[in-house]
Amino acid sequence: IHFPDPAPPPAPASLGLRGVQAVELRTADGLALLGWHLEPARADAPVLLYLHGNGGSLLHRAGRAQRFADLGWGALFVQWRGYGGNPGSPSEAGLALDAAAGLDWLAAQGVAPARTVLWGESLGTGLAVRLAAERPEALGAVILESPYTSMLDLARLHHPLLPSGLLLRDRFDSLSRMPAVRVPVLILVGGRDRLVPPGMGRRLAEAATAPVQVWEAPEADHNEIGRAGGIEAAAAFLARR
């Protein structure tokens, strides 16, 4: 499931990122994790808690951080345990603690729940749905980019001959948690996503009880949604909220 880049990412300034600072996040089980914090341009701008995918490190999200800065948004990019020089080993339970640490950090900085937006990328969508279901009072909205119904569904899709139900320890079951999400949700899918079929995002939308919108980039593969207009779709969604 996890393909981390173990090398610590360069300092944000050395990558040319404006207004991005490295911060330390403390998890409930005692880990000190690296995160990147981007100050919002104005007091009413959204502040995103960004939960990244299963590969790379924060280095591979530098372009996304710059796009958010250009829009005037604030953001906290959480780098998972075991990624980019962070201590620990990734697991579903551990990553859930990492995501919660990010949400707590934003709250400690005085970011109001109404301005706080969870943005899950691929693997991170499972953590975003879980956190939104557990702490709806702390959020204003959720954005899910290339979301899956569950890791078990993905395993059975890509490895149909394996006994995935016996082998898979971390299920990341977003479909069962989706009805508990109480804030507006935007689901971004790629019409040509070969890793996570866009139908999984639509199934999550069908399971939602909160207001939900599905936006599709018809020609986009798994990692192409942002470049195909997904960020602009997210900006329009947040402007309406």
C-alpha positions in Angstrom: 0.0 0.0 0.0 2.7 2.5 1.0 5.6 3.7 -1.3 7.3 6.5 0.7 10.3 8.5 -0.3 12.4 8.1 2.8 14.6 11.2 2.1 13.7 14.4 4.0 12.3 17.0 1.6 14.3 20.2 1.0 13.3 23.3 2.9 10.3 25.0 1.3 12.3 28.2 0.6 14.9 26.3 -1.3 12.1 25.0 -3.6 10.9 28.6 -4.3 7.7 28.2 -2.3 6.5 31.5 -1.1 5.0 31.7 2.4 5.5 28.0 3.2 7.1 27.1 6.5 8.2 23.7 7.9 6.3 22.9 11.2 6.4 20.1 13.7 3.2 18.1 14.4 2.9 15.9 17.5 0.7 12.8 17.3 -1.2 11.2 20.2 1.3 8.3 20.2 4.2 10.6 20.6 5.7 11.1 17.1 7.1 14.4 15.9 6.2 14.7 12.2 7.2 17.3 9.6 4.4 19.3 8.0 4.3 22.4 5.7 2.2 25.3 6.7 1.0 28.0 4.2 -0.5 31.1 5.7 -3.8 32.3 4.2 -3.8 35.6 2.3 -6.8 36.9 4.2 -8.7 36.2 7.3 -11.7 34.7 5.6 -9.8 32.4 3.2 -10.2 28.6 3.4 -7.4 26.7 5.2 -6.9 23.2 3.9 -5.7 20.2 5.8 -4.0 18.3 3.0 -3.6 14.5 3.4 -1.4 13.2 0.6 -1.3 9.9 -1.3 0.6 6.7 -0.8 3.8 7.7 -2.7 6.7 10.2 -2.4 6.9 12.9 0.3 6.1 16.5 0.7 8.6 17.3 -2.0 6.2 15.8 -4.5 3.4 18.1 -3.3 5.4 21.3 -3.8 3.6 22.2 -7.0 0.2 21.8 -5.2 1.4 24.0 -2.4 2.3 26.7 -4.9 -1.1 26.5 -6.5 -2.9 26.9 -3.2 -0.6 29.9 -2.4 -1.5 31.5 -5.8 -5.2 31.2 -4.8 -4.6 32.9 -1.5 -5.6 29.8 0.5 -4.0 28.6 3.7 -2.9 25.0 4.1 -1.3 22.5 6.3 0.3 19.6 4.4 0.7 16.6 6.8 3.5 14.3 5.9 2.8 10.7 7.0 4.8 8.7 9.5 7.5 6.8 7.7 7.6 9.3 4.8 10.2 12.0 4.1 12.4 11.2 7.1 9.5 11.1 9.6 9.7 8.5 12.3 7.3 5.6 12.6 5.9 3.1 10.1 2.7 3.7 8.1 -0.5 1.9 9.0 -4.2 2.9 8.8 -4.4 3.5 12.6 -1.1 5.4 12.6 -2.1 7.6 9.6 -5.4 8.4 11.3 -3.4 9.7 14.3 -1.3 11.8 11.9 -4.4 13.3 10.3 -5.9 14.1 13.7 -2.6 15.8 14.7 -2.9 18.1 11.7 -6.5 19.0 12.5 -5.6 19.7 16.2 -2.6 21.9 15.1 -4.8 24.1 12.9 -7.3 24.4 15.7 -4.5 25.5 18.1 -3.6 28.2 15.6 -7.1 29.6 15.9 -8.4 28.4 12.5 -12.2 28.3 12.8 -14.0 25.0 11.9 -16.0 26.8 9.2 -12.8 27.7 7.4 -11.2 24.3 7.8 -11.3 22.0 4.7 -10.1 18.5 4.5 -8.4 17.7 1.1 -7.6 14.0 0.7 -5.5 12.9 -2.2 -5.9 9.2 -3.3 -4.8 7.2 -0.2 -5.4 10.3 1.8 -9.1 10.3 0.9 -9.6 7.3 3.2 -8.2 9.3 6.1 -10.2 12.4 5.2 -13.4 10.5 5.2 -12.6 8.8 8.5 -11.6 12.1 10.2 -14.7 13.9 8.8 -16.9 11.1 10.1 -15.4 11.2 13.5 -15.1 15.0 13.9 -17.7 16.8 11.8 -17.9 19.7 14.2 -14.3 20.6 13.4 -14.8 21.1 9.6 -16.4 23.2 7.0 -16.1 20.9 3.9 -14.3 17.9 2.5 -12.6 17.5 -0.9 -11.8 14.0 -2.1 -9.4 13.6 -5.1 -9.4 10.2 -6.7 -11.3 8.5 -3.8 -11.8 4.7 -3.5 -14.6 2.9 -1.7 -12.2 0.8 0.3 -8.7 -0.7 0.0 -10.2 -4.1 0.0 -12.3 -3.2 -3.1 -9.1 -1.9 -4.8 -7.2 -5.1 -3.9 -9.9 -7.3 -5.3 -10.0 -5.2 -8.5 -6.3 -5.3 -9.2 -5.5 -8.7 -7.7 -8.5 -10.9 -8.3 -6.7 -14.2 -7.7 -5.4 -13.3 -4.3 -7.4 -13.9 -1.1 -7.4 -10.2 -0.3 -9.9 -10.5 2.5 -7.5 -12.7 4.4 -4.3 -10.8 3.5 -5.3 -7.2 3.8 -4.9 -5.7 7.3 -5.7 -2.0 6.6 -9.1 -1.7 4.9 -9.5 2.1 4.7 -13.3 1.5 4.3 -14.6 4.9 3.2 -17.9 3.6 1.8 -19.1 2.5 5.3 -18.0 5.8 6.9 -19.4 8.1 4.2 -23.0 8.4 5.7 -21.5 9.8 8.9 -19.9 12.8 7.1 -22.0 15.8 7.9 -20.3 18.6 5.9 -20.5 19.4 2.2 -18.3 17.1 0.0 -16.7 17.6 -3.4 -15.5 14.4 -5.2 -12.9 14.8 -8.0 -12.6 11.9 -10.3 -10.6 11.2 -13.5 -12.5 9.6 -16.4 -9.4 7.6 -17.4 -8.2 6.7 -13.9 -6.5 3.3 -14.3 -5.8 2.9 -10.6 -9.1 4.0 -8.9 -12.1 3.7 -11.2 -14.2 6.9 -11.3 -17.2 4.7 -10.4 -15.8 4.3 -6.9 -16.2 8.1 -6.4 -19.7 8.0 -7.6 -20.5 5.2 -5.2 -19.2 7.3 -2.3 -21.5 10.1 -3.5 -24.5 7.8 -3.5 -23.7 6.8 0.1 -23.4 10.4 1.3 -26.1 12.0 3.5 -24.5 15.4 3.3 -24.6 17.7 0.2 -22.2 16.2 -2.3 -21.0 17.2 -5.8 -19.1 15.0 -8.2 -16.7 16.7 -10.7 -15.1 14.6 -13.5 -12.1 15.3 -15.7 -13.0 13.0 -18.6 -9.5 12.6 -20.0 -7.6 12.6 -16.7 -5.7 9.6 -15.3 -5.1 9.1 -11.6 -2.5 11.9 -11.0 -3.8 14.4 -13.6 -6.9 15.8 -12.0 -5.3 18.9 -10.6 -3.8 19.8 -14.0 -7.1 19.0 -15.7 -9.1 21.7 -13.8 -9.7 20.0 -10.5 -8.2 22.8 -8.5 -10.4 25.4 -10.3 -13.4 23.1 -9.6 -12.4 23.1 -5.9 -12.1 26.9 -5.9 -15.6 27.3 -7.3 -16.9 24.8 -4.8 -15.3 26.6 -1.8 -16.5 30.0 -3.1 -20.1 28.7 -3.0 -19.6 27.5 0.6 
